[in-house]
Amino acid sequence: MSKCPVLDEKGLVKVGNAFVLHFPFNNSIVPLKVLHRANEGSEEFEYGPPSYTSGTHEAGVIPASTTSSELVFSYSRLEPATAPDMWYHRESNKVYHVFIHWQPEILRVYERWPKGTTPQEFRGVIPSSDLGTSIEFGFTHGTVETAFPPVIRAGWLLANPTNIDLRACVSFTYGEYETEFINDPQVILDIIRRYIPNHQVRIGGKIEIPGFEEMLDLLHAKAIPIIPSWTPPNQALAAIKGALQ
């Protein structure tokens, strides 16, 4: 899937490499080392239609020229606390790296990080779910790459811009990573400057993410400010060391 040396053919991070969570709302990263991958080599999940029903339509059908309500992925075989939202968890040192494959690809997919918000913006204007099928922005199509660290919830909107009903279908390619926070200042700087190969995933946008500090506690991590490339190495290292305290 990628020529990046830290990724396998599925686009998942190989054990022993750096996986970086990027949070635009505070311009920070959380650099992690992947220690273990559960189910490595068998990380496909056929989910089916999303848990959404409009009127008398079948589950997963997005009627013509309409936008769904906010979706999450329920899975009844999980424990009651997590069954309503299968990617929500409170596990220490655990991150799920997920490729969400939405079909048909003509559907517009709106990410909602954190759940219930609209993190995208264009010149002071945010996307509108009411206008999701007209001239609009802030969406993607097909496969969405994301990550689910502890306690952070996400939601999704689907917009059908066509004049026919479309039934959505979802599958996942996922990596269940046991992680360790990278706390060496020089290694972190080398990761930021791409001297050390790594894979980065953005989480959210401009809106502050509730539970961020609790997430850091469960990952035994610190948020590291992104250092501009022109910053002298001694100043960059000082900034990283300050964030690690």
C-alpha positions, 0 to 999 in steps of 0.5 A: 500500500505504501513505499514508506519503510515503516509500513507493511502492505496494508498500510499498518505500522510494523512492530518496532517503528514510530507511530505519531498522533498529530493533534492540530487543535494545539499543534502537538504530536504524541510519538509512540513506538509500536511494541506489538500488533494483535492479530497481525496479518489478519487485520480485516474486519467486514462490518456491513451497513452502518447503524443508521436507518432513515424512515422505512428504508433498510439499515444503512440506506442514505436516501437521495439528496439527504445527509445522515444523522451522526454515526458511530460503529456499534458491535453487539458482541462486545461488552456493554460498555463498548458495544455502542461504539466499537472503537471507543476504549479506555485501554492503557498504551493501546491505539487502534490505527484504522482504515475505514473503507466506505462504499459506494465511494460517491458518498460524502464522508464527514469526520467529526472529531470530537464526536458532535462537532465540526472540526473543518473550516474554510475562511471562517465558515464550517461545513453544514450537514443541512447543505451536505448534498449541495456545493459544499466542502469538508468531506472526503470519499472512499477510504479514511485513515484515522486512529483511535487512542483512549477515551477520544470519541469520533462520529461520522456523517454521510451525505448522498449527493445523487438522485437515487437512494444509496446503501452504505457499506463499511469495512475496516483494515485495522492495527491494534497497537500496544504502544510505548511513549518515546521520551528521548528528546533527540529521538523526538526531534529526529522524528519531527524532522523526519530523520527517523522514518515514522508514520503520522496520523492526524486526529481532529482539526481546530476544535479542542478535544475533550479527554485529551489529558486523560488520553495522555495519562492512559498512554503514559505520554506527553504532548510535544509541540511541533518544532519549526524546521528552522529552529536551531537544534539546541532551542528545539531540544530545550523546547522538547525537554520542557514539554517532557517535564 
